């Protein structure tokens, strides 16, 4: 893979030409391309990220956090830039990293405990809600544009047909009750 260093213009990324770019904060820009995306992390922030996560192995290389797994480290480093739901998802994602960034020592640090508290507080607000998972075209007989959505809650699973692509990650029972179960 060709190493790319983020430039101020951000016209190119490791994933191809930039389609969108949104500055989250100075030195941290979310970028998308036709194929992929993630965060461009400029020098000062990159140094701070490496200081916090010295075992970081970026999938794309220095200065980039791709959207599949690496993105979570930007959220864990600067949680105040993101919603509690995003912090919650970042914790879930980062726990599966093989480079040990979310080590026991990091989790026990003041910063790590603060992140965990944010994630735990969010989790408490959705504990009884259904979380969306895999999605596909529904079985025959359902309206065009509807989606068969796999949902989980506390180990329980079901598939429901949503009339349109789900717009949220979590749904309470009242919203789910109106949707037909896919055959």
N, CA, C and O of each residue as an XYZ file, in Angstrom:
732
protein
N       0.844     -1.174      0.000
C       0.000      0.000      0.000
C       0.897      1.247      0.000
O       1.902      1.296      0.708
N       0.529      2.224     -0.780
C       1.290      3.473     -0.859
C       1.005      4.300      0.393
O      -0.157      4.542      0.721
N       2.052      4.737      1.096
C       1.800      5.580      2.267
C       1.348      6.971      1.824
O       1.955      7.582      0.944
N       0.318      7.443      2.420
C      -0.217      8.775      2.131
C      -0.121      9.602      3.389
O      -0.460      9.138      4.478
N       0.330     10.798      3.244
C       0.351     11.720      4.366
C      -0.775     12.713      4.151
O      -0.874     13.298      3.072
N      -1.633     12.922      5.153
C      -2.704     13.892      4.952
C      -2.125     15.276      4.637
O      -1.170     15.723      5.273
N      -2.713     15.933      3.659
C      -2.332     17.310      3.330
C      -3.515     18.217      3.597
O      -4.651     17.751      3.679
N      -3.265     19.480      3.729
C      -4.333     20.433      4.045
C      -5.467     20.364      3.033
O      -6.634     20.486      3.406
N      -5.144     20.172      1.761
C      -6.177     20.127      0.725
C      -7.042     18.875      0.835
O      -8.226     18.910      0.499
N      -6.468     17.781      1.297
C      -7.164     16.491      1.422
C      -7.921     16.111      0.153
O      -9.078     15.698      0.219
N      -7.278     16.249     -0.990
C      -7.917     15.828     -2.234
C      -7.721     14.345     -2.492
O      -8.502     13.728     -3.217
N      -6.667     13.764     -1.894
C      -6.371     12.342     -2.050
C      -6.284     11.675     -0.682
O      -5.860     12.283      0.301
N      -6.694     10.417     -0.645
C      -6.617      9.602      0.569
C      -6.046      8.243      0.173
O      -5.883      7.978     -1.018
N      -5.744      7.391      1.118
C      -5.300      6.035      0.772
C      -6.378      5.232      0.042
O      -6.088      4.189     -0.545
N      -7.610      5.714      0.080
C      -8.733      4.986     -0.519
C      -9.187      5.597     -1.833
O     -10.159      5.138     -2.432
N      -8.493      6.622     -2.278
C      -8.857      7.266     -3.534
C      -9.174      8.739     -3.323
O      -8.972      9.275     -2.233
N      -9.673      9.395     -4.376
C      -9.995     10.824     -4.281
C     -11.084     11.097     -3.235
O     -12.042     10.335     -3.099
N     -10.917     12.176     -2.520
C     -11.880     12.571     -1.491
C     -13.205     12.990     -2.125
O     -13.226     13.775     -3.073
N     -14.303     12.464     -1.599
C     -15.629     12.913     -2.015
C     -16.177     13.934     -1.027
O     -16.701     14.974     -1.423
N     -16.053     13.628      0.264
C     -16.495     14.578      1.290
C     -15.425     14.697      2.352
O     -14.653     13.767      2.582
N     -15.387     15.843      2.993
C     -14.498     16.034      4.136
C     -15.188     16.974      5.112
O     -15.717     18.021      4.737
N     -15.166     16.567      6.377
C     -15.794     17.350      7.442
C     -14.774     17.485      8.563
O     -14.322     16.492      9.132
N     -14.419     18.727      8.871
C     -13.478     18.946      9.960
C     -14.219     18.744     11.277
O     -15.157     19.477     11.589
N     -13.795     17.757     12.036
C     -14.368     17.469     13.350
C     -13.774     18.434     14.366
O     -14.472     18.930     15.250
N     -12.481     18.694     14.231
C     -11.728     19.623     15.081
C     -10.431     19.915     14.339
O     -10.084     19.185     13.411
N      -9.717     20.948     14.716
C      -8.437     21.198     14.051
C      -7.543     19.954     14.093
O      -7.268     19.408     15.161
N      -7.098     19.521     12.916
C      -6.228     18.358     12.833
C      -6.940     17.025     12.772
O      -6.288     15.980     12.747
N      -8.268     17.036     12.748
C      -9.045     15.796     12.678
C     -10.188     15.998     11.678
O     -11.128     16.751     11.930
N     -10.084     15.312     10.545
C     -11.052     15.494      9.460
C     -11.620     14.142      9.057
O     -10.878     13.196      8.794
N     -12.947     14.064      9.013
C     -13.588     12.845      8.522
C     -13.687     12.958      7.007
O     -14.171     13.960      6.479
N     -13.216     11.906      6.302
C     -13.234     11.910      4.841
C     -13.959     10.672      4.325
O     -13.947      9.615      4.957
N     -14.589     10.829      3.163
C     -15.181      9.691      2.468
C     -14.669      9.692      1.036
O     -14.277     10.724      0.491
N     -14.684      8.508      0.446
C     -14.346      8.329     -0.961
C     -15.440      7.445     -1.544
O     -16.372      7.062     -0.836
N     -15.335      7.123     -2.814
C     -16.349      6.251     -3.414
C     -16.270      4.832     -2.860
O     -17.230      4.070     -2.976
N     -15.132      4.468     -2.255
C     -14.955      3.099     -1.773
C     -14.898      2.962     -0.265
O     -15.311      1.940      0.282
N     -14.394      3.973      0.408
C     -14.078      3.796      1.820
C     -13.966      5.167      2.468
O     -14.371      6.169      1.879
N     -13.426      5.215      3.661
C     -13.230      6.491      4.330
C     -12.646      6.303      5.698
O     -12.187      5.219      6.058
N     -12.669      7.378      6.460
C     -12.135      7.352      7.806
C     -11.736      8.745      8.234
O     -12.323      9.734      7.795
N     -10.734      8.820      9.094
C     -10.249     10.095      9.600
C      -8.840     10.371      9.085
O      -7.975      9.496      9.083
N      -8.637     11.610      8.651
C      -7.279     12.113      8.427
C      -6.888     12.780      9.736
O      -7.616     13.627     10.255
N      -5.733     12.390     10.267
C      -5.268     12.894     11.556
C      -3.920     13.573     11.317
O      -2.938     12.915     10.973
N      -3.882     14.888     11.500
C      -2.674     15.650     11.203
C      -1.660     15.551     12.342
O      -1.979     15.098     13.441
N      -0.441     15.981     12.053
C       0.745     15.718     12.875
C       0.563     15.860     14.381
O       0.851     14.920     15.121
N       0.093     17.008     14.849
C       0.003     17.232     16.294
C      -0.977     16.248     16.936
O      -0.688     15.674     17.986
N      -2.119     16.057     16.310
C      -3.090     15.097     16.845
C      -2.565     13.669     16.730
O      -2.792     12.848     17.618
N      -1.862     13.372     15.635
C      -1.322     12.018     15.472
C      -0.335     11.714     16.596
O      -0.332     10.613     17.148
N       0.495     12.688     16.928
C       1.462     12.509     18.025
C       0.717     12.271     19.343
O       1.124     11.427     20.141
N      -0.362     13.005     19.571
C      -1.163     12.815     20.790
C      -1.806     11.431     20.805
O      -1.877     10.786     21.851
N      -2.269     10.982     19.653
C      -2.888      9.660     19.545
C      -1.873      8.567     19.861
O      -2.179      7.622     20.588
N      -0.671      8.696     19.315
C       0.377      7.703     19.588
C       0.820      7.728     21.048
O       1.187      6.693     21.604
N       0.787      8.906     21.668
C       1.136      8.991     23.091
C       0.092      8.250     23.929
O       0.426      7.601     24.920
N      -1.171      8.356     23.522
C      -2.238      7.691     24.266
C      -2.281      6.196     23.963
O      -2.545      5.387     24.852
N      -2.021      5.831     22.711
C      -2.080      4.432     22.266
C      -0.747      4.055     21.623
O      -0.656      3.973     20.399
N       0.287      3.824     22.433
C       1.623      3.565     21.872
C       1.722      2.282     21.059
O       2.662      2.122     20.280
N       0.771      1.365     21.223
C       0.820      0.115     20.463
C       0.001      0.190     19.164
O      -0.160     -0.815     18.471
N      -0.508      1.370     18.840
C      -1.359      1.552     17.659
C      -0.672      1.071     16.388
O       0.453      1.462     16.077
N      -1.377      0.218     15.670
C      -0.979     -0.189     14.329
C      -2.144      0.198     13.423
O      -3.153     -0.504     13.361
N      -1.995      1.313     12.727
C      -3.048      1.797     11.834
C      -3.102      0.928     10.592
O      -2.069      0.635      9.989
N      -4.287      0.519     10.210
C      -4.479     -0.316      9.031
C      -3.962      0.382      7.779
O      -3.407     -0.262      6.888
N      -4.143      1.689      7.713
C      -3.792      2.446      6.511
C      -2.449      3.142      6.615
O      -1.890      3.535      5.591
N      -1.917      3.308      7.803
C      -0.629      3.965      7.977
C      -0.753      5.262      8.749
O      -1.853      5.721      9.057
N       0.384      5.840      9.053
C       0.439      7.055      9.868
C      -0.416      8.165      9.266
O      -0.367      8.439      8.067
N      -1.200      8.793     10.140
C      -2.031      9.907      9.720
C      -3.439      9.537      9.307
O      -4.246     10.413      8.997
N      -3.746      8.244      9.299
C      -5.071      7.810      8.839
C      -5.681      6.787      9.801
O      -4.987      5.909     10.313
N      -6.972      6.913     10.033
C      -7.735      5.938     10.816
C      -8.916      5.509      9.952
O      -9.877      6.262      9.795
N      -8.846      4.298      9.390
C      -9.895      3.866      8.467
C     -11.211      3.597      9.196
O     -11.245      3.442     10.417
N     -12.282      3.545      8.421
C     -13.630      3.538      8.985
C     -14.097      2.215      9.572
O     -15.117      2.195     10.261
N     -13.406      1.118      9.334
C     -13.878     -0.163      9.858
C     -13.549     -0.344     11.338
O     -14.436     -0.657     12.132
N     -12.304     -0.153     11.714
C     -11.897     -0.365     13.103
C     -11.096      0.793     13.688
O     -11.309      1.190     14.833
N     -10.170      1.333     12.890
C      -9.278      2.376     13.409
C     -10.010      3.625     13.887
O      -9.549      4.287     14.817
N     -11.135      3.957     13.271
C     -11.896      5.168     13.608
C     -12.145      5.284     15.102
O     -12.158      6.387     15.648
N     -12.339      4.163     15.760
C     -12.713      4.158     17.175
C     -11.675      4.865     18.044
O     -12.018      5.446     19.073
N     -10.413      4.818     17.634
C      -9.368      5.427     18.447
C      -9.468      6.954     18.467
O      -9.118      7.577     19.469
N      -9.932      7.555     17.393
C     -10.158      9.009     17.403
C     -11.218      9.354     18.442
O     -11.090     10.344     19.163
N     -12.241      8.553     18.515
C     -13.332      8.794     19.469
C     -12.842      8.577     20.899
O     -13.167      9.359     21.793
N     -12.064      7.520     21.115
C     -11.556      7.254     22.458
C     -10.555      8.318     22.900
O     -10.451      8.622     24.089
N      -9.833      8.876     21.957
C      -8.860      9.918     22.298
C      -9.541     11.249     22.598
O      -9.137     11.964     23.515
N     -10.570     11.577     21.829
C     -11.235     12.892     21.955
C     -12.745     12.716     22.068
O     -13.480     13.125     21.169
N     -13.216     12.119     23.147
C     -14.643     11.785     23.273
C     -15.567     12.995     23.273
O     -16.736     12.876     22.906
N     -15.067     14.146     23.676
C     -15.930     15.324     23.733
C     -16.339     15.822     22.351
O     -17.218     16.676     22.235
N     -15.715     15.301     21.314
C     -16.056     15.685     19.947
C     -17.187     14.835     19.370
O     -17.653     15.081     18.258
N     -17.624     13.826     20.139
C     -18.576     12.858     19.625
C     -19.722     12.641     20.611
O     -19.610     12.986     21.788
N     -20.811     12.075     20.132
C     -21.967     11.796     20.980
C     -21.683     10.590     21.883
O     -20.796      9.792     21.581
N     -22.425     10.449     22.986
C     -22.266      9.268     23.840
C     -22.505      7.952     23.087
O     -21.860      6.947     23.384
N     -23.426      7.949     22.116
C     -23.674      6.736     21.325
C     -22.425      6.359     20.528
O     -22.079      5.182     20.433
N     -21.760      7.346     19.963
C     -20.543      7.073     19.191
C     -19.431      6.577     20.119
O     -18.674      5.678     19.751
N     -19.328      7.151     21.311
C     -18.337      6.690     22.287
C     -18.615      5.232     22.660
O     -17.692      4.421     22.734
N     -19.871      4.905     22.892
C     -20.282      3.535     23.201
C     -19.850      2.577     22.085
O     -19.265      1.528     22.356
N     -20.138      2.940     20.834
C     -19.769      2.087     19.704
C     -18.258      2.001     19.532
O     -17.738      0.954     19.144
N     -17.559      3.075     19.811
C     -16.103      3.067     19.711
C     -15.499      2.095     20.721
O     -14.563      1.364     20.398
N     -16.025      2.086     21.924
C     -15.536      1.127     22.933
C     -15.761     -0.303     22.465
O     -14.870     -1.143     22.589
N     -16.921     -0.580     21.938
C     -17.226     -1.926     21.460
C     -16.281     -2.328     20.327
O     -15.820     -3.468     20.273
N     -16.000     -1.404     19.440
C     -15.111     -1.682     18.318
C     -13.675     -1.864     18.788
O     -13.009     -2.820     18.391
N     -13.195     -0.959     19.626
C     -11.793     -0.972     20.048
C     -11.443     -2.206     20.872
O     -10.290     -2.636     20.869
N     -12.395     -2.772     21.565
C     -12.118     -3.978     22.352
C     -11.666     -5.149     21.486
O     -11.024     -6.076     21.981
N     -11.994     -5.111     20.204
C     -11.650     -6.208     19.301
C     -10.359     -5.960     18.518
O      -9.996     -6.763     17.659
N      -9.678     -4.877     18.802
C      -8.409     -4.593     18.117
C      -7.351     -5.590     18.581
O      -7.338     -5.995     19.743
N      -6.482     -5.975     17.683
C      -5.432     -6.923     18.032
C      -4.135     -6.234     18.453
O      -3.199     -6.909     18.880
N      -4.059     -4.908     18.343
C      -2.824     -4.210     18.701
C      -2.782     -3.769     20.158
O      -1.821     -3.126     20.581
N      -3.812     -4.105     20.931
C      -3.803     -3.845     22.366
C      -3.979     -2.397     22.774
O      -3.619     -2.021     23.889
N      -4.530     -1.575     21.886
C      -4.705     -0.156     22.233
C      -5.591      0.039     23.458
O      -5.312      0.898     24.294
N      -6.646     -0.744     23.569
C      -7.552     -0.595     24.697
C      -7.137     -1.584     25.792
O      -7.927     -2.420     26.231
N      -5.894     -1.468     26.212
C      -5.312     -2.373     27.196
C      -5.966     -2.189     28.570
O      -6.684     -1.218     28.808
N      -5.706     -3.126     29.449
C      -6.222     -3.004     30.822
C      -5.668     -1.750     31.482
O      -6.379     -1.069     32.221
N      -4.409     -1.445     31.218
C      -3.804     -0.231     31.795
C      -4.503      1.019     31.270
O      -4.770      1.949     32.031
N      -4.800      1.043     29.970
C      -5.505      2.205     29.409
C      -6.903      2.309     30.030
O      -7.331      3.395     30.421
N      -7.600      1.193     30.119
C      -8.949      1.200     30.692
C      -8.931      1.639     32.153
O      -9.892      2.247     32.625
N      -7.853      1.339     32.874
C      -7.744      1.707     34.289
C      -7.286      3.156     34.484
O      -7.373      3.690     35.590
N      -6.803      3.787     33.420
C      -6.350      5.177     33.527
C      -7.546      6.102     33.754
O      -8.688      5.706     33.521
N      -7.295      7.309     34.200
C      -8.373      8.276     34.403
C      -9.149      8.485     33.110
O     -10.380      8.512     33.118
N      -8.432      8.633     32.002
C      -9.091      8.841     30.709
C      -9.913      7.614     30.323
O     -11.058      7.744     29.890
N      -9.342      6.443     30.475
C     -10.053      5.215     30.146
C     -11.304      5.023     30.983
O     -12.344      4.614     30.466
N     -11.208      5.316     32.276
C     -12.390      5.211     33.150
C     -13.460      6.217     32.736
O     -14.653      5.915     32.791
N     -13.038      7.406     32.324
C     -14.003      8.423     31.865
C     -14.734      7.936     30.610
O     -15.950      8.090     30.499
N     -13.994      7.350     29.671
C     -14.598      6.826     28.442
C     -15.578      5.707     28.781
O     -16.701      5.675     28.278
N     -15.143      4.801     29.630
C     -15.998      3.684     30.032
C     -17.272      4.183     30.702
O     -18.347      3.626     30.479
N     -17.165      5.217     31.514
C     -18.342      5.782     32.179
C     -19.317      6.366     31.160
O     -20.529      6.203     31.301
N     -18.804      7.039     30.145
C     -19.670      7.589     29.088
C     -20.381      6.452     28.369
O     -21.592      6.507     28.158
N     -19.626      5.417     27.991
C     -20.206      4.277     27.281
C     -21.233      3.546     28.137
O     -22.302      3.179     27.649
N     -20.915      3.335     29.403
C     -21.844      2.640     30.302
C     -23.124      3.439     30.516
O     -24.211      2.863     30.573
N     -23.008      4.751     30.635
C     -24.193      5.597     30.816
C     -25.081      5.520     29.576
O     -26.304      5.446     29.699
N     -24.488      5.537     28.396
C     -25.298      5.402     27.185
C     -25.953      4.028     27.138
O     -27.143      3.921     26.843
N     -25.188      2.976     27.425
C     -25.723      1.613     27.383
C     -26.946      1.478     28.287
O     -27.893      0.766     27.950
N     -26.929      2.148     29.417
C     -28.065      2.081     30.344
C     -29.332      2.683     29.730
O     -30.442      2.303     30.104
N     -29.173      3.614     28.796
C     -30.350      4.252     28.184
C     -30.986      3.384     27.099
O     -32.127      3.627     26.707
N     -30.262      2.378     26.611
C     -30.784      1.543     25.514
C     -30.885      0.070     25.892
O     -31.124     -0.774     25.028
N     -30.710     -0.243     27.152
C     -30.652     -1.634     27.590
C     -31.890     -2.431     27.183
O     -31.773     -3.620     26.888
N     -33.059     -1.818     27.158
C     -34.285     -2.538     26.810
C     -34.734     -2.288     25.374
O     -35.870     -2.603     25.018
N     -33.863     -1.730     24.554
C     -34.225     -1.445     23.168
C     -33.616     -2.484     22.227
O     -32.675     -3.195     22.578
N     -34.177     -2.547     21.034
C     -33.698     -3.457     20.006
C     -32.618     -2.762     19.189
O     -32.776     -1.611     18.783
N     -31.513     -3.477     18.951
C     -30.426     -2.927     18.147
C     -30.467     -3.523     16.744
O     -30.614     -4.733     16.571
N     -30.334     -2.649     15.746
C     -30.320     -3.116     14.366
C     -28.996     -3.811     14.073
O     -27.954     -3.480     14.638
N     -29.074     -4.779     13.178
C     -27.885     -5.510     12.765
C     -27.870     -5.646     11.259
O     -28.041     -4.661     10.541
N     -27.664     -6.867     10.770
C     -27.635     -7.104      9.332
C     -28.961     -6.769      8.674
O     -30.021     -6.894      9.287
N     -28.891     -6.342      7.418
C     -30.098     -5.959      6.681
C     -30.020     -6.504      5.264
O     -28.936     -6.679      4.708
N     -31.197     -6.770      4.686
C     -31.247     -7.261      3.310
C     -32.609     -6.942      2.719
O     -33.502     -6.438      3.399
N     -32.745     -7.248      1.440
C     -34.057     -7.096      0.806
C     -35.007     -8.100      1.464
O     -34.606     -9.228      1.750
N     -36.246     -7.708      1.705
C     -37.179     -8.635      2.375
C     -37.697     -9.705      1.416
O     -37.472     -9.657      0.206
N     -38.388    -10.658      1.999
C     -39.011    -11.714      1.211
C     -40.105    -11.116      0.331
O     -40.573    -10.003      0.569
N     -40.501    -11.873     -0.688
C     -41.562    -11.411     -1.588
C     -42.817    -11.049     -0.810
O     -43.084    -11.584      0.266
N     -43.572    -10.133     -1.380
C     -44.829     -9.746     -0.766
C     -44.741     -8.492      0.088
O     -45.762     -8.014      0.583
N     -43.560     -7.958      0.269
C     -43.385     -6.723      1.033
C     -43.143     -5.566      0.070
O     -42.643     -5.772     -1.036
N     -43.491     -4.363      0.481
C     -43.375     -3.210     -0.419
C     -41.944     -2.969     -0.899
O     -40.974     -3.238     -0.191
N     -41.849     -2.455     -2.118
C     -40.549     -2.083     -2.672
C     -39.927     -1.017     -1.772
O     -40.615     -0.103     -1.317
N     -38.635     -1.137     -1.518
C     -37.945     -0.175     -0.666
C     -37.902     -0.570      0.797
O     -37.250      0.093      1.604
N     -38.600     -1.659      1.148
C     -38.560     -2.099      2.547
C     -37.308     -2.944      2.778
O     -36.667     -3.409      1.836
N     -36.976     -3.130      4.062
C     -35.762     -3.844      4.446
C     -36.058     -4.884      5.516
O     -36.775     -4.605      6.477
N     -35.508     -6.079      5.352
C     -35.548     -7.099      6.401
C     -34.369     -6.793      7.331
O     -33.214     -6.795      6.905
N     -34.672     -6.534      8.589
C     -33.656     -6.073      9.536
C     -33.531     -7.074     10.682
O     -34.518     -7.433     11.324
N     -32.313     -7.508     10.920
C     -32.028     -8.388     12.058
C     -31.871     -7.509     13.299
O     -31.118     -6.535     13.297
N     -32.591     -7.869     14.348
C     -32.574     -7.105     15.596
C     -32.159     -8.004     16.750
O     -32.480     -9.192     16.774
N     -31.444     -7.423     17.706
C     -31.069     -8.160     18.910
C     -31.368     -7.312     20.139
O     -31.311     -6.083     20.107
N     -31.688     -8.013     21.221
C     -31.884     -7.360     22.523
C     -31.661     -8.403     23.598
O     -32.371     -9.406     23.669
N     -30.664     -8.152     24.434
C     -30.385     -9.039     25.566
C     -30.354    -10.513     25.166
O     -30.930    -11.350     25.861
N     -29.692    -10.841     24.062
C     -29.565    -12.216     23.610
C     -30.717    -12.721     22.768
O     -30.614    -13.789     22.165
N     -31.803    -11.985     22.713
C     -32.953    -12.366     21.884
C     -32.752    -11.813     20.480
O     -32.231    -10.711     20.310
N     -33.169    -12.584     19.469
C     -33.009    -12.163     18.076
C     -34.326    -12.310     17.334
O     -35.126    -13.201     17.621
N     -34.537    -11.408     16.363
C     -35.671    -11.538     15.460
C     -35.400    -10.728     14.205
O     -34.521     -9.866     14.175
N     -36.174    -11.026     13.168
C     -36.076    -10.297     11.914
C     -37.417     -9.632     11.658
O     -38.460    -10.284     11.697
N     -37.386     -8.332     11.395
C     -38.591     -7.576     11.090
C     -38.408     -6.836      9.776
O     -37.287     -6.527      9.371
N     -39.526     -6.555      9.116
C     -39.479     -5.772      7.886
C     -39.777     -4.320      8.219
O     -40.846     -3.989      8.731
N     -38.816     -3.466      7.920
C     -38.985     -2.022      8.093
C     -39.474     -1.456      6.758
O     -39.019     -1.903      5.705
N     -40.380     -0.495      6.778
C     -40.890      0.065      5.526
C     -39.827      0.832      4.728
O     -39.978      1.027      3.522
N     -38.766      1.262      5.392
C     -37.656      1.962      4.744
C     -36.386      1.602      5.508
O     -36.442      0.976      6.567
N     -35.254      2.000      4.965
C     -33.985      1.724      5.621
C     -33.990      2.320      7.031
O     -34.338      3.490      7.190
N     -33.616      1.554      8.057
C     -33.644      2.074      9.432
C     -32.770      3.326      9.579
O     -31.681      3.411      9.012
N     -33.261      4.267     10.331
C     -32.530      5.521     10.522
C     -31.845      5.587     11.877
O     -31.100      6.527     12.156
N     -32.094      4.596     12.714
C     -31.513      4.607     14.057
C     -30.832      3.271     14.334
O     -31.084      2.276     13.655
N     -29.981      3.268     15.323
C     -29.321      2.034     15.746
C     -30.188      1.271     16.734
O     -30.173      0.040     16.748
N     -30.946      1.989     17.562
C     -31.759      1.374     18.610
C     -33.222      1.795     18.477
O     -33.525      2.941     18.147
N     -34.126      0.839     18.742
C     -35.557      1.092     18.658
C     -36.255      0.540     19.898
O     -35.993     -0.593     20.300
N     -37.138      1.325     20.506
C     -37.924      0.815     21.641
C     -39.048     -0.101     21.154
O     -39.387     -0.107     19.970
N     -39.612     -0.866     22.071
C     -40.698     -1.794     21.739
C     -41.858     -1.115     21.032
O     -42.431     -1.682     20.101
N     -42.212      0.087     21.455
C     -43.366      0.774     20.860
C     -43.184      0.979     19.356
O     -44.145      0.856     18.596
N     -41.975      1.288     18.923
C     -41.730      1.488     17.492
C     -41.653      0.155     16.760
O     -42.083      0.047     15.611
N     -41.113     -0.845     17.413
C     -40.967     -2.161     16.793
C     -42.327     -2.853     16.648
O     -42.548     -3.584     15.682
N     -43.216     -2.631     17.580
C     -44.499     -3.325     17.597
C     -45.318     -3.103     16.324
O     -46.124     -3.961     15.962
N     -45.135     -1.999     15.653
C     -45.921     -1.679     14.462
C     -45.370     -2.319     13.190
O     -45.993     -2.212     12.134
N     -44.212     -2.983     13.270
C     -43.576     -3.530     12.075
C     -43.904     -4.999     11.912
O     -43.959     -5.724     12.905
N     -44.131     -5.471     10.659
C     -44.440     -6.896     10.433
C     -43.190     -7.772     10.540
O     -42.099     -7.356     10.151
N     -43.351     -8.956     11.056
C     -42.259     -9.928     11.137
C     -42.075    -10.576      9.767
O     -43.049    -10.998      9.144
N     -40.833    -10.658      9.299
C     -40.543    -11.290      8.012
C     -40.687    -12.809      8.129
O     -40.345    -13.407      9.149
N     -41.187    -13.396      7.089
C     -41.350    -14.857      7.083
C     -40.045    -15.541      6.769
O     -39.989    -16.770      6.721
